[in-house]
Amino acid sequence: MPIKFKPSEKNYDRRTGKTTVVHHWIKGTPTKNLLEALEKDNVSAKKKHKYRKELWRREKLVLPSKERN
């Protein structure tokens, strides 16, 4: 299953009585939001890793290469 940026939401329309589910996939999240979330202090390391991987995939963030001696 694709990676989510935040949990899915269920929106209930009281006029029609229908419930719609809104998914927040990380691929559909703007780069600005990913960078803001990455800079927050209260984000777990697991989520920060997901954000870095997505930014790397989009080629907006260059990960440092490891130099070997």
N, C-alpha and C positions, 0 to 999 in steps of 0.2 A: 504494500500500500504506500502511496506517496507520502512524503513528509509534510506535516502540518505546521503552520506558524503558530497558531493558537487553536484551542478546541472549537469544534463545530457548534453552531448556534441553531436553535429551533425558534423560528419566528411564527407566531400565531396571529392570523388576521381575523379579528373579531367580526368584521363585516361579512366575510365569505365563509368563515369557519374552517379555513384550510391552514395547515401547518406546512411551512417550507423549511428546509434545512440549508443553512449557509455554511459551506466549508471554507476554511482559510488555509489553502495550500501555500507552501513556501515559494513555489515557482510563480505564483500569481501576486506575491507581495512586492510592493515597490522597493527599489534598492534603498531609498531614503529611510524607510521603516526598518529595514534590516540593519542598516548602519546605526540607527538610533538605539535599537534593541541590543546591539552588540556592545555599545558603550555604557549601558546601564550597569550599576553595581550589584543589583539584586537578582541577576540572571545566573542560573546554574551553568556550570561548565559544559554540561551535556548540550544545552540549548545554544550556548555560544559556539560550540563546535559545529552544530547544524548550520548556524548563520554563516560562519566562516566558509564552510564547504559550499554553500549556495553562492556566496559572493565570488568564490574562486571559480565556480562553474560558469558564472556570468562574466568572468575575467575582469571584474571590477576591483578585486583585491588580489594582490600578488603575495603569495606566501613566501617567506624567506627560504632559500635553498640551504641545505646542510652542506657545509664544507668538510671534506674528509682530508686528513693529513696522510 
